[in-house]
Amino acid sequence: MKFRYVLAALLATASLVPVAASAQQAANPVSQIPASDKKAIQDYSLNDDVFNRIVKVTQEAKAQGIKPKDAATDFSKVHSLDDLANQVTSADPRIAPLLKKYGFTPREFLLANLAVTNAAMASQAKSNPQLAAYIDQSKVNQKNVAFYEAHKGQINALMAEGDSDDDR
């Protein structure tokens, strides 16, 4: 099953394999990040302010023509979330100022997007036994899942916009 993380994808993390707490262990190069970074993703709390700022960054990135395919992540150099954030922001000089404009550090923006991704995967696992087998429910942030589910319509609309842009 293909999972898209629209918001992170627009800032060049499309090549990142989703980092659901337990699904990442086998094939995900990001599984090499320290346990403290994994815990930071798990503990990150989504809220309306963060989500609205992510949407604004996403919209402005789209307007500026910042595309995920413009950046390639070299996972051999990723040993922490900071390493990944540095690669994302160095891929396009417009990214760091855009994040700063909306009150994000590169690390926080990445954390927020990974929290959305994890929540989406956990939500979808509720109705997908195959995916559920890869999700360690003890590491799922249930508040983020509830937040994701409450905003699912808006997230799906953003995904549809991103998909139509990819078709051009």
Secondary structure, 3 states (H helix, E strand, C coil): CCCCCHHHHHHHHCCCCCCCCCCHHHHCHHHHCCHHHHHHHHHCCCCHHHHHHHHHHHHHHHHHCCCHHHCCCCHHHCCCHHHHHHHHHHCCCCHHHHHHHCCCCHHHHHHHHHHHHHHHHHHHHCCCHHHHCCCCHHHCCHHHHHHHHHCHHHHHHHHHHHHHHHCC
